[in-house]
Amino acid sequence: MVRSGGRGWYGKVLAAALGVTAVAAMTSFWNAQAGSPGGRPAQAGVSAPPAESPAQPQGRKSTPVSAEIAHASDGGARSVNITIDDGPDPVWTPQVLEVLRENGVKATFCMVGTQARAHPDLVRTVVAAGHRLCDHTVAHDVTMDRKSEAYQSQQILDAERMITEASGGVRPLYYRAPGGAFTPYSRHLAASRGMRPLGWNIDSKDFELPGTAAMVATVKNEISNGPTLLFHDAGGDRSQTVAALREVLPWLKEQGYAFGFPVR
């Protein structure tokens, strides 16, 4: 999720998406000017009223939401949001789901469009378990904020379609830019489709494979930063993530935290 170079996994995803990009760029809808730089995650704000139902059936017109980047939890000041990025993955997503189930925790899964299309059974399992979906673009391009509005549109809208089709008609409720590469254009486009731009407050740094103990320590040391925690369930060996979640979730409960969803 965080910006970093040399990720072979994402290179493969990006290559797979180029055909979709080429087709989308030919349509008149994409005739826009280059995008401008966007915001980055900030500290959590006050909590909003309880969120709406996670199910938005395909075909129903999306209700626009705020284009401001969300960090707060709908569960109140003592609630945290668990967010899981880059999947679904046939090896790691089921393990993450099992840890969440064991702890009675619902999470928000920020899915890459091509991954969702490749594993629709996992997308539907995530939805059936009561978790929420988030659009994480087609190709996880962390330089999106330096690309044209046409490219940003293709990445967001095609991923929304792929995820919705894979889920059996349940739309993503959030949009998270890869690496936090939001732009005013991408935020407003996503919001117009009913997807609240989603940031984070605590990055577990699990993509760097720092070790389970280091990841747990990061959460404990930074929990005062805000309620939205970032983990991953794809892109490599996520065994440390699974182990960290087994420690972090009970610890958060011991500290008096509940679990919610990001505000909408």
Number of C-alpha atoms within 10 A of each C-alpha: 25 15 11 10 8 7 10 11 12 17 14 11 18 17 12 14 18 13 10 14 21 12 10 18 15 11 10 9 11 16 13 12 10 15 20 16 16 17 15 14 16 14 16 20 13 12 17 15 12 15 14 11 8 16 15 18 14 15 9 9 10 16 11 15 18 17 21 16 25 24 28 29 30 22 22 19 17 16 22 25 27 24 25 23 22 26 24 30 21 15 14 21 23 16 18 21 20 14 17 20 12 10 13 10 18 20 23 24 28 31 32 28 30 22 24 26 22 15 17 19 15 22 29 20 15 22 18 11 14 14 20 25 29 26 35 30 29 31 26 25 22 19 14 26 26 17 16 17 22 21 21 27 22 21 27 24 18 21 27 30 19 23 33 25 18 22 26 15 17 21 29 28 29 30 31 29 31 24 19 23 22 30 22 15 20 27 23 20 22 25 24 16 21 23 28 29 30 29 29 26 21 23 17 23 19 24 20 10 16 12 15 20 12 16 25 22 14 15 21 14 11 15 16 12 15 22 29 26 22 21 26 27 30 22 18 15 15 21 18 19 25 24 18 22 21 19 16 17 21 12 15 18 13 10 9 9 18 18 22 24 25 32 25 26
